[in-house]
């Protein structure tokens, strides 16, 4: 799996863990191991601009996902592809306040990867599926690291 991470934020984050959990989530989801993912870590200002441009929503958010090849889970047999772009905003995510920033960024990375693979949480039944899978991936990964 080729995962490129660029940190354009002013803070530090565990880039190794973010790449590791993203790779694990993609492999667990049955994505071809030669696929590509881009991750950007940005400031609230950059995130606000992206949020307005692509979602027409003001202000920053913690994670945005931009799918490229519209890859679906268990599609490894179709060959490699470009999964898409994942954008994380640590300074905004730290305000979620439920856990350490590192753990929150790990969760948001899995959340974003699942969005890239077509999962959503607009409807209650979709939310149950996505959040259950998100929790399962995080638990498995944490047992390995």
C-alpha positions as CSV (number, residue, x, y, z in Angstrom):
1,X,0.0,0.0,0.0
2,X,1.4,3.4,-1.0
3,X,0.4,6.0,1.6
4,X,1.7,9.5,1.4
5,X,1.3,11.8,4.4
6,X,2.0,15.5,4.3
7,X,1.8,17.5,7.5
8,X,0.8,21.1,6.8
9,X,-0.4,21.8,10.3
10,X,1.4,23.7,13.0
11,X,1.3,20.8,15.5
12,X,2.8,17.4,15.8
13,X,1.0,14.2,15.4
14,X,2.0,10.5,15.3
15,X,2.4,10.3,11.5
16,X,3.6,6.7,11.7
17,X,0.5,5.6,13.6
18,X,-1.8,7.4,11.1
19,X,-0.2,5.7,8.2
20,X,-0.2,2.3,10.0
21,X,-3.9,2.5,10.9
22,X,-4.9,3.7,7.4
23,X,-3.0,0.8,5.8
24,X,-4.5,-1.7,8.2
25,X,-8.0,-0.3,7.6
26,X,-7.6,-0.6,3.8
27,X,-6.2,-4.2,4.0
28,X,-8.9,-5.2,6.5
29,X,-11.4,-3.8,4.0
30,X,-10.1,-6.0,1.2
31,X,-8.4,-3.3,-0.9
32,X,-5.6,-4.3,-3.3
33,X,-2.2,-3.9,-1.5
34,X,-0.8,-1.8,-4.4
35,X,-3.5,0.8,-4.0
36,X,-2.7,4.4,-3.1
37,X,-3.9,6.9,-0.5
38,X,-3.0,10.4,0.2
39,X,-3.3,11.9,3.7
40,X,-2.9,15.6,4.5
41,X,-2.7,17.0,8.0
42,X,-3.9,20.6,8.0
43,X,-4.6,23.8,10.0
44,X,-8.1,24.9,10.9
45,X,-7.8,27.7,8.3
46,X,-7.0,25.2,5.5
47,X,-9.7,22.8,6.7
48,X,-12.3,25.7,6.8
49,X,-11.4,26.5,3.2
50,X,-11.8,22.9,2.1
51,X,-15.0,22.5,4.1
52,X,-16.6,25.5,2.4
53,X,-15.3,24.7,-1.1
54,X,-16.4,21.0,-1.1
55,X,-19.2,20.7,1.4
56,X,-20.5,24.3,1.4
57,X,-20.3,24.3,5.2
58,X,-18.6,27.1,7.2
59,X,-15.8,26.5,9.6
60,X,-13.4,23.7,10.1
61,X,-14.1,20.0,10.7
62,X,-12.0,17.1,12.0
63,X,-11.8,14.9,8.8
64,X,-12.8,15.1,5.2
65,X,-12.6,12.3,2.6
66,X,-12.3,12.7,-1.2
67,X,-12.7,9.4,-3.0
68,X,-10.9,9.0,-6.4
69,X,-11.5,5.6,-8.0
70,X,-14.7,4.9,-6.0
71,X,-13.2,1.7,-4.6
72,X,-15.5,-0.6,-2.7
73,X,-14.7,-3.1,0.1
74,X,-13.4,-6.5,-0.9
75,X,-12.4,-5.2,-4.4
76,X,-8.7,-6.4,-4.3
77,X,-9.4,-8.8,-7.2
78,X,-10.2,-5.7,-9.4
79,X,-6.5,-4.6,-9.0
80,X,-4.9,-1.5,-7.5
81,X,-6.4,1.9,-7.6
82,X,-6.2,5.4,-6.1
83,X,-8.4,5.3,-3.0
84,X,-8.4,9.0,-2.6
85,X,-7.4,11.9,-0.3
86,X,-8.0,12.0,3.5
87,X,-7.6,15.4,5.3
88,X,-7.2,15.6,9.1
89,X,-7.3,18.6,11.3
90,X,-5.6,17.9,14.6
91,X,-6.2,21.3,16.2
92,X,-10.0,20.9,15.6
93,X,-10.0,17.2,16.5
94,X,-8.4,17.8,19.9
95,X,-11.6,19.7,20.8
96,X,-13.6,16.5,20.4
97,X,-12.4,15.8,23.9
98,X,-13.3,12.1,24.2
99,X,-9.8,10.7,24.2
100,X,-6.1,11.6,23.6
101,X,-5.4,13.5,20.4
102,X,-3.4,10.5,19.0
103,X,-6.3,8.1,19.6
104,X,-8.8,10.6,18.1
105,X,-6.6,10.9,15.0
106,X,-6.5,7.1,14.7
107,X,-10.3,6.9,14.9
108,X,-10.7,9.8,12.4
109,X,-8.3,8.1,10.0
110,X,-10.3,4.9,10.1
111,X,-13.6,6.9,9.8
112,X,-12.2,8.8,6.8
113,X,-11.0,5.6,5.1
114,X,-14.4,4.0,5.5
115,X,-16.0,7.1,3.9
116,X,-13.5,6.7,1.0
117,X,-14.8,3.1,0.6
118,X,-18.4,4.2,0.3
119,X,-19.6,3.8,3.9
120,X,-21.8,6.6,5.4
121,X,-23.7,7.4,8.5
122,X,-26.6,9.6,7.3
123,X,-29.2,6.9,8.1
124,X,-29.3,5.1,11.5
125,X,-28.8,1.6,9.9
126,X,-25.8,3.0,8.0
127,X,-24.3,4.5,11.1
128,X,-24.6,1.2,13.0
129,X,-22.7,-0.6,10.2
130,X,-20.0,2.0,9.8
131,X,-19.4,2.7,13.5
132,X,-19.3,-1.1,14.3
133,X,-16.8,-1.7,11.5
134,X,-14.8,1.4,12.6
135,X,-14.6,0.0,16.2
136,X,-13.6,-3.5,15.0
137,X,-10.8,-2.2,12.9
138,X,-9.5,0.0,15.7
139,X,-9.6,-2.9,18.2
140,X,-7.7,-5.3,15.9
141,X,-5.1,-2.7,15.0
142,X,-4.5,-1.8,18.6
143,X,-3.9,-5.4,19.5
144,X,-1.1,-5.5,16.9
145,X,0.7,-2.3,17.8
